[in-house]
Amino acid sequence: MQPSRQSLKGYQEIRMKFSSSWTFMLTSLGFAAGFGSVWRFPYLVFKNGGGTFLIPYFILVFTLAIPLFFLEVGLGQCKGIGMAHLLDIEKPMLKGFGYVGIVICAYISTYYNLIMAYSLRYLWESFKYPIPWLESIIEQNKPFSRDYFYDSIVQISTCITDLNHIIWGLFIAYIVSLIIVYFCIKEGVETSGKIAIVTATSPYILLMILLIRGLMLEGSSEGIYFLFKPDFVKLFNPSVWVDAANQVIFQMSVGQAILCLYGSYRKKDDNLSNFSFAIPLLTALCGMLAGLVVFSYIGHVSFKFNVSISQLPLSGPDLAFVLYPAILAQMPMPNLWCILFFLVLLMLGIDTQFGFVDGIAGTIEDIYLGEVIVCGYKLTVQQVRLSVCSILGVIGLIYCTDIGFYLLSFVDTFGTNVSFMLGVLFEVFYFGSKERFEKLKMDLEKYGNYVPWLIEFSLTKLCHYTVIVLLIISVISQIKSSLDYSFHVVLIGWFISFSPFIAAIKIYIENRNKIDMSNNDLDIELLTKQVQQ
C-alpha cells in the first residue's frame, strides 16, 4: 500500500460522522449487547450465587465498565481519530499498541460469524414443520438432545486435529451472514447507525415477547427464583468477583479500540457522561432480561420433566443451540417461538459484527488518512469493507469444517483472555496516568464535558489494581485450559495470545533504535564541531 497524500486535518474534516448522538448510542448498545448477554450472563448468575452475584457485577459496572467506556469514547471524541492513529501521533514508539484491540477483534469476528452462521441455520430450519431437532428429543424421551446440533449442524469430529470435510451448508450460512453485515455497514457508520435503530432495539422487543410467554408457563416462577435466590457465602469467594469483572469487560466491549473509533465519529461537544452511564447500564439490563427469559423456560422444563435445573446444560452454545431450541420446539406453535428466538440471536450477532468489521475497516482508513491506495488505485469506503468481509470469508472456510466447533473454543480461549487483559492493562496505565488523564480532562472540559468524580477515581487509581488481578487470574485460567490440548497445539495457542503484542514490541524496538541512532549522529556531529573549533 502507498502512503496517503492527505493531511490529518483535511482527513478529519471529510471523515464520516454519526448523524446524531442517539445513532451513536444505538450503535454502541448493539455492539456491546451480543451473544454473551444471552448465554454467558444467565449462566454466571446461576453459577455464582444467583442474586448475590449481581452485587459485585453492578459494583464493577460502575467502577470498571463505565470509566473505561468514558475513557475510550472520550479519547476518540477529543482527538477525532481512532486508537491506532492517536498513539502514532502522541507517541510513535507505542503506536503498535493501538492495533492490539483491532487484532483481537479480528480473531473474535472470525468465530463470532460462525455463531451467526449457527443462528442462521437454525432460523432457516425453524420454518420447517415438524421442527427437525424434535425427532431425536421424542425418540430419547428427554427434555433435550444434543444430537441435532453436534451431528447435523456442527458434524463434530473426534478432536481438533481430526479434519475430514467441509460442511457446505454451514459455510453458505457463514457467507450469507457476512453478506448481510457488509450491506449493513458498506457505507460506514452513516448507514450502520441508521440500521442499528432496528437491529439494536429488536432484540429487546423480541426478548420481552419471549419473557411474557415464558412467565405464562407452569413452573416458570421456580426457574426465576432459582436464578436469583441468594447465596451470600459466595460473596466472599474471590472467583465470584473475577467472574463478575470478566463478564463486565467482555459484555461492555471495552478494551477493543472500537469504542474509541466510535467516539471519533462524534462531535467534540456531544454529551459524554450521560451516554457513558446509560449504555453500559442498558447493556447490563439486556443481560438481566435474557436471564429472566432463559430461566422462566428452564423452570418450566424442570417442572414438566421433574429434572433438577442443575442437571440441564446452562452454559455456552449448549444453552443457545441445544437446551433452548428443545424447550421451544415442545411448546404450542413451536415454529413461531423458535423463529423469534433465533431472530434475537441473529440481531445480537449482526450488531456486534457491525462493530468488528467497521472497527477493522475504520482503523485501516485511519492509518492511511482515508486514502487506502493499492497498486495505484484508491479504494472506496465500500471496497475497504468488502475486502475485510472477503478475508473473513476465506478464513471462515476452516471454521466451517468438522473441527470448526473445536476451533471456536480454541480461539476463544487463546485469542481473547490474556491478550485482552494485557491490552486493557496498557490502556489503563497509559491513559490513566495522572499527567495524561489531566490532559484528557482539560480537552473534554474545553468542549463542555466534565468528568464525574467516580470515573476519575476509578481510572486514575482503582482500575489499575483491578486489571492486574484480572490479568493474573486470566493467565492461570489459560494455563489450566492448555492442559486439554497437545503440546504443539498449546504452542500455537500461546502464540495467538501474544501475537498482537509481538508486532507492537517490534515497532517499539525499531523506533527506539532510530531515536538512539539519531542521538548518536547528533552527538558525533557536536563532537566533530568541538574538535574543529
C-alpha positions as CSV (number, residue, x, y, z in Angstrom):
1,M,0.0,0.0,0.0
2,Q,1.1,3.5,-0.8
3,P,1.3,6.4,1.8
4,S,-1.5,8.9,1.8
5,R,-1.2,12.4,0.3
6,Q,-4.0,13.6,2.6
7,S,-3.2,15.7,5.7
8,L,-4.6,14.7,9.1
9,K,-6.7,17.9,9.4
10,G,-8.1,17.5,5.9
11,Y,-9.0,13.9,6.6
12,Q,-10.8,14.8,9.8
13,E,-12.9,17.4,8.0
14,I,-14.2,14.9,5.5
15,R,-14.3,11.9,7.9
16,M,-17.7,10.2,8.3
17,K,-19.7,11.1,11.4
18,F,-22.7,9.7,13.3
19,S,-25.9,11.6,12.2
20,S,-26.9,12.1,15.9
21,S,-25.9,11.1,19.5
22,W,-28.9,8.7,19.5
23,T,-27.5,6.9,16.5
24,F,-24.2,6.6,18.3
25,M,-26.0,5.3,21.4
26,L,-27.9,2.6,19.5
27,T,-24.8,1.5,17.5
28,S,-22.7,1.2,20.7
29,L,-25.5,-0.5,22.5
30,G,-25.9,-3.0,19.7
31,F,-22.2,-3.7,19.6
32,A,-22.0,-4.3,23.4
33,A,-25.1,-6.4,23.8
34,G,-24.0,-9.6,22.0
35,F,-24.2,-13.3,22.4
36,G,-22.6,-13.0,25.9
37,S,-25.7,-11.3,27.2
38,V,-27.9,-14.3,26.2
39,W,-25.8,-17.4,27.1
40,R,-22.9,-16.3,29.3
41,F,-24.6,-13.8,31.7
42,P,-27.5,-16.1,32.9
43,Y,-25.1,-19.0,33.5
44,L,-22.7,-16.9,35.5
45,V,-25.5,-15.5,37.7
46,F,-26.7,-19.1,38.3
47,K,-23.2,-20.4,38.9
48,N,-22.1,-17.7,41.3
49,G,-24.8,-17.4,43.9
50,G,-27.8,-16.0,42.0
51,G,-28.8,-12.6,43.2
52,T,-25.6,-12.4,45.2
53,F,-23.6,-12.3,42.0
54,L,-25.4,-9.2,41.0
55,I,-23.8,-7.3,43.9
56,P,-20.2,-7.5,42.5
57,Y,-21.5,-7.3,39.0
58,F,-23.1,-3.9,39.3
59,I,-20.3,-2.6,41.5
60,L,-17.9,-3.4,38.7
61,V,-20.3,-1.9,36.1
62,F,-19.9,1.4,37.9
63,T,-16.2,1.2,38.8
64,L,-14.8,-0.6,35.7
65,A,-17.1,-0.6,32.7
66,I,-18.4,2.9,32.9
67,P,-15.0,4.5,33.4
68,L,-13.4,2.5,30.6
69,F,-16.3,3.4,28.3
70,F,-15.9,7.1,29.2
71,L,-12.2,6.9,28.6
72,E,-12.3,5.2,25.2
73,V,-15.2,7.3,23.7
74,G,-13.7,10.5,25.2
75,L,-10.3,9.9,23.6
76,G,-11.8,9.3,20.2
77,Q,-14.2,12.3,20.6
78,C,-11.4,14.7,21.6
79,K,-8.8,13.6,19.0
80,G,-11.2,12.9,16.2
81,I,-9.2,9.7,15.3
82,G,-9.1,6.0,16.3
83,M,-6.8,4.5,18.9
84,A,-4.1,3.3,16.4
85,H,-3.5,6.7,14.8
86,L,-4.0,8.5,18.1
87,L,-1.0,6.7,19.6
88,D,1.0,7.2,16.4
89,I,0.6,11.0,16.7
90,E,1.1,11.1,20.5
91,K,3.9,8.6,20.9
92,P,5.1,6.9,17.7
93,M,7.1,4.3,19.7
94,L,3.9,2.9,21.2
95,K,1.7,3.1,18.0
96,G,1.8,-0.7,17.8
97,F,-0.2,-1.0,20.9
98,G,-3.0,0.9,19.2
99,Y,-3.5,-2.1,16.9
100,V,-3.8,-4.7,19.7
101,G,-7.5,-4.3,20.2
102,I,-8.2,-4.5,16.5
103,V,-6.1,-7.7,16.1
104,I,-8.1,-9.2,18.9
105,C,-11.3,-8.1,17.2
106,A,-10.2,-9.8,14.0
107,Y,-9.8,-13.1,16.0
108,I,-13.2,-12.7,17.7
109,S,-15.0,-11.7,14.5
110,T,-14.0,-15.0,12.7
111,Y,-15.7,-17.3,15.2
112,Y,-18.4,-14.8,16.1
113,N,-19.5,-15.0,12.5
114,L,-19.5,-18.8,12.9
115,I,-22.0,-18.4,15.8
116,M,-24.1,-16.2,13.5
117,A,-24.0,-19.0,10.9
118,Y,-25.3,-21.4,13.5
119,S,-28.1,-19.0,14.3
120,L,-28.9,-18.6,10.6
121,R,-29.0,-22.3,10.1
122,Y,-31.4,-22.8,13.0
123,L,-33.5,-19.9,11.8
124,W,-33.9,-21.5,8.4
125,E,-34.8,-24.9,9.9
126,S,-37.3,-23.2,12.2
127,F,-39.6,-22.6,9.2
128,K,-39.9,-26.4,8.7
129,Y,-42.7,-28.4,10.2
130,P,-42.3,-30.5,12.3
131,I,-39.2,-28.9,13.9
132,P,-36.2,-31.0,12.7
133,W,-34.5,-31.4,16.1
134,L,-37.7,-32.5,17.8
135,E,-37.4,-36.0,16.4
136,S,-34.4,-37.0,18.5
137,I,-35.9,-35.5,21.6
138,I,-39.0,-37.6,21.2
139,E,-37.0,-40.8,20.5
140,Q,-34.9,-40.4,23.6
141,N,-37.8,-39.2,25.7
142,K,-35.7,-36.5,27.3
143,P,-36.2,-32.7,27.7
144,F,-33.4,-32.1,25.3
145,S,-31.0,-33.8,22.9
146,R,-27.5,-32.8,21.7
147,D,-27.7,-35.0,18.6
148,Y,-29.1,-32.4,16.2
149,F,-26.6,-29.7,17.0
150,Y,-23.5,-31.8,17.2
151,D,-24.3,-34.4,14.5
152,S,-26.3,-32.4,11.9
153,I,-25.2,-28.7,12.3
154,V,-21.6,-28.9,13.6
155,Q,-20.9,-32.5,12.4
156,I,-18.2,-32.6,15.0
157,S,-15.1,-34.8,14.6
158,T,-13.2,-36.6,17.3
159,C,-10.7,-33.9,18.1
160,I,-9.2,-30.5,16.9
161,T,-6.6,-32.2,14.7
162,D,-9.1,-34.7,13.1
163,L,-10.0,-32.6,10.0
164,N,-12.1,-34.6,7.4
165,H,-14.5,-32.4,5.4
166,I,-16.1,-29.0,4.8
167,I,-19.7,-28.6,6.0
168,W,-21.0,-26.7,2.9
169,G,-24.4,-25.8,4.4
170,L,-22.7,-24.1,7.3
171,F,-20.2,-22.4,5.0
172,I,-23.1,-20.9,2.9
173,A,-24.7,-19.7,6.1
174,Y,-21.3,-18.2,7.2
175,I,-21.0,-16.3,3.8
176,V,-24.7,-15.2,3.9
177,S,-24.2,-13.7,7.4
178,L,-21.1,-11.8,6.1
179,I,-23.1,-10.5,3.1
180,I,-25.8,-9.3,5.5
181,V,-23.2,-7.5,7.6
182,Y,-21.5,-6.0,4.5
183,F,-24.6,-4.5,3.1
184,C,-25.4,-3.0,6.5
185,I,-22.1,-1.3,7.0
186,K,-20.8,-0.8,3.5
187,E,-21.2,3.0,3.7
188,G,-19.7,3.2,7.2
189,V,-21.4,4.4,10.3
190,E,-23.7,6.7,8.4
191,T,-25.6,3.6,7.2
192,S,-25.0,1.2,10.0
193,G,-26.1,3.8,12.6
194,K,-29.5,4.0,10.9
195,I,-29.8,0.3,10.6
196,A,-28.9,-0.1,14.3
197,I,-32.2,1.7,15.1
198,V,-33.8,-1.6,14.1
199,T,-31.1,-4.2,14.9
200,A,-30.3,-2.7,18.4
201,T,-33.9,-2.4,19.6
202,S,-35.4,-5.6,18.0
203,P,-33.6,-8.0,20.5
204,Y,-35.2,-6.2,23.4
205,I,-38.7,-6.3,21.9
206,L,-38.3,-10.0,20.9
207,L,-36.9,-10.9,24.4
208,M,-39.9,-9.1,26.0
209,I,-42.3,-11.2,23.9
210,L,-40.4,-14.4,24.8
211,L,-40.5,-13.4,28.5
212,I,-44.2,-12.7,28.6
213,R,-44.8,-16.2,27.0
214,G,-42.3,-17.8,29.4
215,L,-44.0,-16.3,32.5
216,M,-47.2,-17.9,31.4
217,L,-45.7,-21.4,31.6
218,E,-46.2,-23.6,34.6
219,G,-43.1,-23.8,36.8
220,S,-41.5,-20.6,35.4
221,S,-41.5,-18.9,38.8
222,E,-39.4,-21.7,40.2
223,G,-36.8,-21.1,37.5
224,I,-36.6,-17.3,38.1
225,Y,-36.4,-18.0,41.9
226,F,-33.6,-20.4,41.3
227,L,-31.8,-17.8,39.2
228,F,-32.0,-15.1,41.8
229,K,-32.0,-16.9,45.1
230,P,-29.2,-15.5,47.2
231,D,-26.1,-17.4,48.4
232,F,-24.3,-14.7,50.4
233,V,-21.4,-17.1,51.3
234,K,-20.3,-16.9,47.7
235,L,-19.9,-13.1,48.0
236,F,-16.6,-13.8,49.9
237,N,-15.3,-16.1,47.2
238,P,-12.7,-14.3,45.0
239,S,-13.7,-16.3,41.9
240,V,-17.2,-14.7,42.0
241,W,-15.7,-11.2,41.8
242,V,-13.3,-12.3,39.0
243,D,-16.2,-13.8,37.0
244,A,-18.2,-10.6,37.5
245,A,-15.2,-8.5,36.3
246,N,-14.6,-10.7,33.3
247,Q,-18.3,-10.6,32.3
248,V,-18.4,-6.8,32.7
249,I,-15.4,-6.2,30.5
250,F,-16.5,-8.7,27.8
251,Q,-20.2,-7.7,27.9
252,M,-19.5,-4.0,27.7
253,S,-16.9,-4.5,24.9
254,V,-14.3,-2.1,26.4
255,G,-10.6,-2.5,25.6
256,Q,-11.1,-3.4,21.9
257,A,-10.5,0.0,20.4
258,I,-13.9,0.0,18.7
259,L,-15.4,2.4,21.2
260,C,-12.6,4.9,20.6
261,L,-13.3,4.7,16.9
262,Y,-17.0,5.3,17.5
263,G,-16.1,8.2,19.7
264,S,-14.1,9.7,16.9
265,Y,-17.2,9.8,14.7
266,R,-18.9,12.1,17.2
267,K,-18.8,15.9,17.5
268,K,-16.4,17.2,20.1
269,D,-19.1,18.9,22.1
270,D,-21.5,15.9,22.2
271,N,-22.6,14.9,25.7
272,L,-20.3,12.2,27.0
273,S,-21.0,11.4,30.7
274,N,-24.7,10.7,30.3
275,F,-24.2,8.2,27.5
276,S,-21.2,6.7,29.4
277,F,-23.6,5.7,32.2
278,A,-26.6,4.9,30.0
279,I,-25.1,2.5,27.5
280,P,-23.3,0.2,30.0
281,L,-26.4,0.1,32.3
282,L,-28.7,-0.7,29.4
283,T,-26.3,-3.5,28.3
284,A,-26.4,-4.9,31.8
285,L,-30.2,-4.8,31.8
286,C,-30.2,-6.7,28.5
287,G,-28.3,-9.5,30.3
288,M,-30.9,-9.3,33.1
289,L,-33.7,-9.6,30.6
290,A,-32.1,-12.5,28.9
291,G,-31.6,-14.2,32.3
292,L,-35.3,-13.8,33.1
293,V,-36.2,-15.3,29.7
294,V,-33.9,-18.2,29.9
295,F,-34.8,-19.3,33.4
296,S,-38.5,-18.8,33.0
297,Y,-38.4,-21.6,30.3
298,I,-35.8,-23.7,32.2
299,G,-38.1,-23.6,35.3
300,H,-40.9,-24.9,33.1
301,V,-38.8,-27.8,31.7
302,S,-37.6,-28.7,35.3
303,F,-41.3,-28.8,36.4
304,K,-42.6,-30.7,33.4
305,F,-39.9,-33.4,33.3
306,N,-39.1,-33.4,37.0
307,V,-35.4,-32.8,36.2
308,S,-33.2,-30.7,38.5
309,I,-32.2,-27.4,37.0
310,S,-28.5,-28.1,37.9
311,Q,-28.6,-31.1,35.5
312,L,-29.5,-29.0,32.5
313,P,-26.9,-27.6,30.1
314,L,-26.8,-24.0,31.1
315,S,-23.6,-22.6,29.6
316,G,-22.2,-21.6,26.2
317,P,-23.5,-22.9,22.9
318,D,-25.4,-25.8,24.6
319,L,-27.7,-23.3,26.2
320,A,-28.5,-21.4,22.9
321,F,-28.4,-24.3,20.4
322,V,-29.3,-27.4,22.5
323,L,-31.5,-26.7,25.5
324,Y,-33.4,-23.6,24.4
325,P,-34.4,-24.9,20.9
326,A,-35.5,-28.1,22.6
327,I,-37.7,-26.2,25.1
328,L,-39.3,-24.0,22.3
329,A,-39.9,-27.0,20.0
330,Q,-42.1,-28.7,22.6
331,M,-44.4,-25.7,23.1
332,P,-47.6,-24.9,21.2
333,M,-46.8,-23.0,18.0
334,P,-43.1,-24.1,18.1
335,N,-42.2,-22.6,14.8
336,L,-43.2,-19.1,16.0
337,W,-41.2,-19.2,19.2
338,C,-38.1,-20.8,17.5
339,I,-38.2,-18.1,14.8
340,L,-38.4,-15.3,17.4
341,F,-35.5,-16.7,19.5
342,F,-33.1,-17.2,16.6
343,L,-34.0,-13.8,15.2
344,V,-32.9,-12.4,18.6
345,L,-29.6,-14.3,18.3
346,L,-29.1,-13.1,14.7
347,M,-29.8,-9.5,15.6
348,L,-27.4,-9.6,18.5
349,G,-24.7,-11.1,16.3
350,I,-25.2,-8.7,13.4
351,D,-24.9,-5.6,15.7
352,T,-21.6,-6.9,17.2
353,Q,-20.2,-7.8,13.8
354,F,-21.0,-4.3,12.7
355,G,-18.5,-3.1,15.3
356,F,-15.8,-5.7,14.5
357,V,-15.9,-5.1,10.7
358,D,-16.3,-1.4,10.9
359,G,-13.5,-1.2,13.5
360,I,-11.1,-3.1,11.3
361,A,-12.0,-1.2,8.2
362,G,-12.1,2.2,10.0
363,T,-8.6,1.6,11.5
364,I,-7.2,0.8,8.1
365,E,-8.8,4.1,6.8
366,D,-7.3,6.0,9.7
367,I,-3.8,4.6,9.1
368,Y,-3.9,5.9,5.5
369,L,-5.9,9.0,6.3
370,G,-8.8,7.9,4.2
371,E,-6.7,7.2,1.1
372,V,-6.2,3.4,1.0
373,I,-4.2,3.1,-2.2
374,V,-3.4,-0.4,-3.6
375,C,-1.3,-0.7,-6.8
376,G,-2.0,3.0,-7.6
377,Y,-5.8,2.5,-7.2
378,K,-7.6,4.3,-4.3
379,L,-10.1,2.0,-2.6
380,T,-13.6,3.4,-1.7
381,V,-15.2,3.0,1.7
382,Q,-17.3,0.2,0.3
383,Q,-14.3,-1.6,-1.2
384,V,-12.3,-1.5,2.1
385,R,-15.3,-3.1,3.9
386,L,-15.8,-5.6,1.1
387,S,-12.1,-6.6,1.4
388,V,-12.4,-7.1,5.2
389,C,-15.5,-9.2,4.8
390,S,-13.9,-11.2,1.9
391,I,-10.8,-12.0,4.1
392,L,-13.1,-13.1,6.9
393,G,-14.9,-15.3,4.5
394,V,-11.7,-17.0,3.4
395,I,-10.7,-17.6,7.0
396,G,-14.2,-18.9,7.7
397,L,-13.6,-21.9,5.4
398,I,-11.6,-23.6,8.2
399,Y,-14.3,-22.8,10.8
400,C,-16.9,-24.5,8.6
401,T,-15.3,-27.9,8.7
402,D,-15.9,-30.7,11.2
403,I,-13.2,-29.3,13.5
404,G,-14.8,-25.8,13.4
405,F,-16.5,-26.1,16.8
406,Y,-13.2,-27.0,18.4
407,L,-11.5,-24.0,16.7
408,L,-14.2,-21.8,18.1
409,S,-13.4,-22.9,21.6
410,F,-9.7,-22.8,21.0
411,V,-9.6,-19.2,19.6
412,D,-12.0,-18.0,22.2
413,T,-9.6,-19.4,24.9
414,F,-6.2,-18.3,23.4
415,G,-7.3,-15.3,21.3
416,T,-9.1,-13.2,23.8
417,N,-8.4,-13.9,27.5
418,V,-4.8,-13.0,28.3
419,S,-4.2,-10.7,25.2
420,F,-7.5,-8.9,26.0
421,M,-6.4,-8.2,29.6
422,L,-2.9,-7.1,28.5
423,G,-4.5,-4.6,26.1
424,V,-6.8,-3.2,28.9
425,L,-3.8,-3.1,31.2
426,F,-1.8,-0.9,28.8
427,E,-4.8,1.3,28.2
428,V,-5.4,1.9,31.9
429,F,-1.8,2.5,32.9
430,Y,-1.0,4.7,29.8
431,F,-4.1,6.8,29.6
432,G,-5.0,6.6,33.3
433,S,-1.7,8.1,34.4
434,K,-2.1,11.4,36.3
435,E,-0.5,13.6,33.6
436,R,-2.3,12.1,30.6
437,F,-5.6,11.9,32.3
438,E,-5.4,15.6,33.4
439,K,-4.7,16.5,29.7
440,L,-7.7,14.5,28.6
441,K,-9.8,16.1,31.3
442,M,-8.8,19.6,30.1
443,D,-9.6,18.7,26.5
444,L,-13.0,17.4,27.5
445,E,-13.8,20.4,29.6
446,K,-12.9,22.7,26.8
447,Y,-16.0,21.3,24.9
448,G,-18.3,21.3,28.0
449,N,-17.8,17.7,29.0
450,Y,-16.9,17.3,32.7
451,V,-15.5,14.2,34.3
452,P,-17.6,12.7,37.2
453,W,-15.6,12.1,40.3
454,L,-16.4,8.3,40.3
455,I,-14.9,8.0,36.8
456,E,-11.8,10.0,37.6
457,F,-11.1,8.0,40.8
458,S,-11.6,4.7,39.0
459,L,-9.4,5.5,36.0
460,T,-6.6,7.0,38.0
461,K,-6.5,4.6,40.9
462,L,-9.0,1.7,41.2
463,C,-8.9,0.2,37.7
464,H,-5.1,-0.3,37.8
465,Y,-5.3,-2.9,40.7
466,T,-8.5,-4.5,39.3
467,V,-7.0,-5.2,35.9
468,I,-3.7,-6.5,37.4
469,V,-5.7,-9.1,39.4
470,L,-7.8,-10.0,36.4
471,L,-4.7,-10.5,34.3
472,I,-3.1,-12.8,36.8
473,I,-6.3,-14.9,37.0
474,S,-6.6,-14.9,33.2
475,V,-3.0,-16.3,32.9
476,I,-3.8,-19.0,35.5
477,S,-7.0,-19.9,33.8
478,Q,-5.4,-20.1,30.3
479,I,-2.6,-22.3,31.7
480,K,-5.3,-24.7,33.1
481,S,-7.1,-24.7,29.7
482,S,-3.8,-25.6,28.0
483,L,-3.9,-29.0,29.7
484,D,-6.7,-30.0,27.3
485,Y,-4.5,-29.8,24.3
486,S,-1.3,-31.4,23.0
487,F,2.0,-29.6,23.3
488,H,2.3,-28.3,19.7
489,V,-1.3,-27.1,19.8
490,V,-0.7,-25.2,23.0
491,L,2.3,-23.5,21.5
492,I,0.1,-22.2,18.6
493,G,-2.4,-21.1,21.2
494,W,0.1,-19.1,23.2
495,F,1.5,-17.6,20.0
496,I,-2.0,-16.4,19.2
497,S,-2.3,-14.9,22.7
498,F,0.9,-12.8,22.3
499,S,0.8,-12.2,18.6
500,P,-0.9,-8.7,18.9
501,F,1.9,-7.6,21.2
502,I,4.8,-9.1,19.1
503,A,4.3,-6.6,16.4
504,A,3.8,-3.8,19.0
505,I,7.1,-4.6,20.7
506,K,8.8,-4.9,17.3
507,I,7.6,-1.4,16.4
508,Y,8.7,0.0,19.8
509,I,12.2,-1.5,19.4
510,E,12.6,-0.3,15.8
511,N,11.6,3.3,16.8
512,R,13.7,3.2,19.9
513,N,16.8,2.2,17.8
514,K,16.1,5.0,15.3
515,I,16.0,7.5,18.2
516,D,19.2,6.1,19.6
517,M,20.9,6.3,16.2
518,S,19.7,9.9,15.7
519,N,21.0,10.8,19.1
520,N,24.4,9.1,18.3
521,D,24.6,11.0,15.0
522,L,23.8,14.2,16.8
523,D,26.5,13.5,19.4
524,I,29.1,12.8,16.7
525,E,28.1,16.0,14.9
526,L,28.6,18.1,18.1
527,L,31.9,16.3,18.9
528,T,33.2,17.0,15.4
529,K,32.3,20.7,15.6
530,Q,34.0,20.9,19.0
531,V,37.2,19.3,17.6
532,Q,37.2,21.6,14.6
533,Q,36.8,24.6,16.9
